[in-house]
Amino acid sequence: MKKCEICGKEFTPIKGGGTRKYCFECSPSTKNGEGEKERQVHNKTVLRRAMKKQAVKIKGGKCSKCNYDKCIDALEFHHLDPAIKESGLGNGNTRSWDKYKKELEKCILLCANCHREEHNK
């Protein structure tokens, strides 16, 4: 969390936005009408995180091999059969929940380490 230099409210900067000084409401680009793309990126980021959180919960909330469950960002979805993979769940494409859930059914939840080991077999 960062603190806006204008209003003092805390805000979550989007990934890669580590130099951001202002919340979205106070941002000069937003006030000039130029912040629409930034808002869209922020909204998609929030949506993707919410979808992943729900998907992790559906898959049991922990690695199916080692039971790791400390950090949601270290949990990944592994397609059991790459031949039927339509799209990656973590590739940043925001899709409808129904399509996301359909793809999720083809996967198991693994931590990053177990996922790498699985692909190196």
C-alpha positions in Angstrom: 0.0 0.0 0.0 1.1 3.5 -0.8 -0.1 6.9 0.5 -1.4 9.5 -1.9 0.7 12.7 -1.6 -2.5 14.9 -2.2 -5.3 13.4 -0.2 -3.4 11.0 2.1 -5.6 8.0 1.3 -3.9 4.6 0.9 -4.0 2.9 -2.5 -2.7 -0.2 -4.1 -0.4 0.6 -7.0 -0.8 -1.6 -10.1 2.0 -4.0 -10.7 5.0 -2.1 -12.2 3.6 1.2 -10.9 6.1 1.5 -8.0 6.8 5.2 -8.7 3.2 6.2 -8.5 2.6 9.1 -6.0 -1.1 9.7 -6.3 -4.3 7.6 -6.0 -6.5 7.3 -9.1 -8.8 10.1 -8.0 -6.0 12.6 -7.5 -3.8 11.6 -10.4 -3.2 14.6 -12.7 -3.7 12.3 -15.8 -7.1 11.3 -14.4 -8.1 14.9 -13.8 -7.2 15.8 -17.4 -9.2 12.9 -18.8 -6.1 11.0 -19.8 -6.2 8.3 -17.1 -8.9 6.1 -18.7 -6.4 3.5 -19.9 -4.8 3.4 -16.5 -8.2 2.9 -14.8 -9.0 0.1 -17.3 -5.7 -1.6 -16.5 -6.3 -1.2 -12.8 -9.9 -2.6 -13.1 -8.6 -5.6 -15.1 -5.9 -6.3 -12.5 -8.5 -6.2 -9.7 -10.8 -8.5 -11.7 -8.0 -11.0 -12.5 -6.9 -11.1 -8.8 -10.4 -11.7 -7.7 -10.9 -14.5 -10.3 -7.6 -16.2 -9.2 -8.6 -16.0 -5.5 -11.9 -17.7 -6.2 -10.3 -20.3 -8.5 -7.6 -21.1 -5.8 -10.4 -21.5 -3.3 -12.3 -23.9 -5.7 -9.2 -26.0 -6.1 -8.7 -26.4 -2.4 -6.4 -23.4 -1.6 -3.1 -25.4 -1.5 -0.7 -27.2 -3.7 -2.0 -30.6 -4.6 1.5 -32.1 -4.2 3.1 -30.5 -1.1 0.2 -28.7 0.5 1.9 -25.2 0.3 -0.6 -22.5 1.1 1.3 -19.4 2.3 1.1 -17.1 -0.6 -1.6 -17.1 -3.3 0.9 -15.5 -5.8 3.1 -18.7 -5.5 0.2 -20.9 -6.5 -0.3 -21.8 -10.2 -2.6 -23.8 -12.3 -1.2 -26.8 -14.2 -3.0 -28.3 -17.1 -3.1 -32.1 -16.8 -3.4 -32.6 -20.5 -1.7 -29.9 -22.6 -3.5 -31.1 -25.7 -6.9 -29.9 -24.4 -5.6 -26.6 -23.1 -7.5 -23.7 -24.7 -5.7 -20.9 -22.9 -3.6 -20.3 -19.9 -5.3 -19.1 -16.8 -2.4 -16.8 -15.8 -1.7 -15.2 -19.1 -3.6 -12.0 -18.4 -6.5 -12.4 -20.6 -9.6 -11.5 -18.7 -12.5 -13.7 -19.8 -15.9 -14.5 -18.5 -16.1 -16.5 -15.3 -17.8 -19.4 -17.1 -14.9 -19.7 -19.6 -12.4 -19.4 -16.8 -14.1 -22.0 -14.7 -14.3 -24.4 -17.7 -10.6 -24.1 -18.2 -10.0 -24.5 -14.5 -11.6 -27.9 -14.6 -8.7 -29.1 -16.7 -6.1 -28.1 -14.1 -4.6 -28.9 -10.7 -3.3 -26.4 -8.3 0.5 -26.5 -7.7 2.9 -24.2 -6.0 5.6 -22.6 -8.2 8.3 -25.1 -7.2 6.1 -28.2 -7.8 4.9 -26.7 -11.1 8.5 -26.3 -12.3 9.3 -29.8 -11.3 6.3 -31.1 -13.1 7.4 -29.5 -16.3 10.9 -30.8 -15.9 9.9 -34.5 -15.7 
